[in-house]
Amino acid sequence: MRIESPILADAVQAANGKLFILGGGWSLYHAASYPVPIQIGLAFMMAFDPSEAGTKCPMTITIEDEAGVRIVPPMQGEVGVGAVPPELPKGSTLRMPMAINAAIQIPRAGKYTIDIRVGTARAELQFDAIFAGANVEFGFPSAGGGQPELGN
C-alpha cells in the first residue's frame, strides 16, 4: 500500500471514488495573531494491491511544530480495504480516496509538519504559519536587476 497525492486544503470530501477539494494546495497560513483556530482538510489517495483487499490498516495523523511538539492529539482510525471491483482490470491498483477535515489551533507562527501513516505507508505535508502583513519575497528575476514591472 502507499499514500498518493497528499494535499492540504480548506475542506475536502470523498464521494463516488473521487476527491472534492476546496481551497487546496496551500502551504502558507496568514493570521493577524496567534494562537488561532483554523479548519483544515487533508486529501490523499490510498493505493492498494488487489491482494490487500479485505484487510484493515491503522491510520494515525499527527501535527507537530518545528521542535517536534504535537499541537493536537494524534488523530487515529482504521482504514478498511474493500473488495476488488469485478471490472478492475487484472494487474491494476485499487485506489481509495481519503478526506479528513479537522478543526485545530495553531499556537504560534512557525513551521508545522503533518505526518500521515496508514499501515506501513507514510506521507508528510508541511506548512508555514506567518503573521498577516509579513513581507514575503518571491525573488522574481528581472533584466535590470530591479523589481519586476507588473504592467500598465
C-alpha positions as CSV (number, residue, x, y, z in Angstrom):
1,M,0.0,0.0,0.0
2,R,1.0,3.6,-0.5
3,I,-0.2,7.1,0.0
4,E,-0.5,9.1,-3.2
5,S,-1.0,12.8,-3.9
6,P,-1.4,14.2,-0.4
7,I,-2.8,17.8,-0.3
8,L,-3.6,20.3,2.3
9,A,-6.9,22.2,1.8
10,D,-9.5,24.3,3.5
11,A,-12.1,21.5,3.2
12,V,-12.2,18.1,1.5
13,Q,-14.8,15.4,0.7
14,A,-14.5,11.9,-0.8
15,A,-17.5,10.6,-2.7
16,N,-18.0,8.1,-5.5
17,G,-14.3,7.3,-5.8
18,K,-13.4,11.0,-6.2
19,L,-11.8,13.7,-4.1
20,F,-13.6,17.1,-3.9
21,I,-11.2,19.8,-2.7
22,L,-12.0,23.4,-1.6
23,G,-9.0,25.8,-1.3
24,G,-6.5,23.0,-2.0
25,G,-2.7,23.1,-2.2
26,W,-1.9,25.8,0.3
27,S,1.4,25.8,2.4
28,L,1.3,29.3,3.9
29,Y,-1.2,30.3,6.5
30,H,-1.6,34.0,7.4
31,A,-3.0,35.2,10.7
32,A,-3.1,38.6,12.4
33,S,-2.4,37.0,15.8
34,Y,-1.6,33.6,17.4
35,P,-2.9,31.3,18.7
36,V,-5.5,31.0,16.0
37,P,-8.2,28.3,15.4
38,I,-8.4,27.0,11.8
39,Q,-10.2,24.4,9.8
40,I,-8.0,22.2,7.6
41,G,-8.7,19.4,5.2
42,L,-6.3,16.6,4.2
43,A,-6.9,14.7,1.0
44,F,-5.0,11.8,-0.5
45,M,-5.4,8.6,-2.4
46,M,-4.6,5.2,-0.8
47,A,-3.3,2.8,-3.4
48,F,-3.6,-0.9,-2.7
49,D,-2.6,-4.1,-4.4
50,P,-5.7,-6.2,-5.1
51,S,-4.2,-8.9,-2.8
52,E,-4.7,-6.4,0.1
53,A,-8.5,-6.4,-0.3
54,G,-10.4,-7.3,2.8
55,T,-7.7,-6.1,5.2
56,K,-7.8,-3.3,7.8
57,C,-4.9,-0.9,8.5
58,P,-4.4,1.5,11.4
59,M,-4.2,5.2,10.4
60,T,-2.6,7.9,12.5
61,I,-2.2,11.6,11.7
62,T,-0.1,13.9,13.8
63,I,0.6,17.6,13.5
64,E,3.9,18.9,15.0
65,D,5.8,22.2,15.2
66,E,9.4,22.6,14.1
67,A,10.6,21.4,17.6
68,G,8.6,18.1,17.2
69,V,6.0,19.1,19.7
70,R,2.5,17.9,18.8
71,I,0.0,20.7,18.7
72,V,-3.1,18.5,18.8
73,P,-3.6,14.9,20.0
74,P,-3.0,12.3,17.3
75,M,-6.0,11.6,15.1
76,Q,-6.4,7.8,14.9
77,G,-8.6,5.5,13.0
78,E,-8.7,2.4,10.8
79,V,-8.8,2.1,7.0
80,G,-10.6,-0.9,5.6
81,V,-9.8,-2.1,2.1
82,G,-13.0,-3.2,0.4
83,A,-13.5,-5.9,-2.1
84,V,-11.9,-5.6,-5.6
85,P,-14.5,-4.4,-8.1
86,P,-15.1,-7.1,-10.7
87,E,-14.5,-4.5,-13.5
88,L,-10.9,-3.7,-12.2
89,P,-8.5,-4.9,-14.9
90,K,-6.1,-7.6,-13.9
91,G,-2.9,-6.2,-12.5
92,S,-4.4,-2.8,-11.7
93,T,-4.0,-0.9,-8.5
94,L,-7.0,-0.4,-6.2
95,R,-7.3,3.3,-5.2
96,M,-9.4,4.7,-2.4
97,P,-9.9,8.5,-1.8
98,M,-9.4,9.7,1.7
99,A,-10.7,13.0,3.0
100,I,-10.2,14.2,6.6
101,N,-11.4,17.6,8.0
102,A,-10.3,18.9,11.4
103,A,-10.5,22.0,13.5
104,I,-7.1,22.7,15.0
105,Q,-5.4,25.6,16.8
106,I,-2.1,26.9,15.6
107,P,-0.3,28.1,18.7
108,R,2.3,30.4,17.1
109,A,3.9,31.5,13.9
110,G,6.3,28.8,12.6
111,K,6.7,25.7,10.5
112,Y,4.4,22.8,11.0
113,T,4.5,19.2,9.8
114,I,1.5,16.9,9.2
115,D,2.5,13.2,9.3
116,I,0.1,10.7,7.7
117,R,0.6,7.0,8.4
118,V,-1.7,4.2,7.1
119,G,-0.3,0.7,7.8
120,T,3.2,0.8,6.5
121,A,2.7,3.8,4.2
122,R,3.7,7.3,5.2
123,A,3.4,10.8,3.7
124,E,4.3,14.2,5.0
125,L,3.0,17.7,4.4
126,Q,4.4,21.0,5.7
127,F,3.0,24.5,6.1
128,D,4.3,27.8,7.5
129,A,2.2,30.0,9.7
130,I,3.1,33.6,9.4
131,F,1.7,37.0,10.6
132,A,-0.7,38.7,8.2
133,G,1.1,41.6,6.6
134,A,4.5,40.0,6.9
135,N,6.5,40.6,3.7
136,V,7.1,37.5,1.6
137,E,9.7,37.9,-1.1
138,F,9.4,35.7,-4.2
139,G,12.6,36.8,-5.9
140,F,11.3,37.5,-9.4
141,P,14.4,37.9,-11.7
142,S,14.4,40.9,-14.0
143,A,16.8,42.0,-16.7
144,G,17.7,45.3,-15.0
145,G,18.2,43.7,-11.5
146,G,15.4,45.8,-10.0
147,Q,11.8,44.9,-9.2
148,P,9.6,43.4,-11.9
149,E,7.1,45.7,-13.6
150,L,3.5,44.4,-13.4
151,G,2.1,46.1,-16.5
152,N,0.2,49.3,-17.2
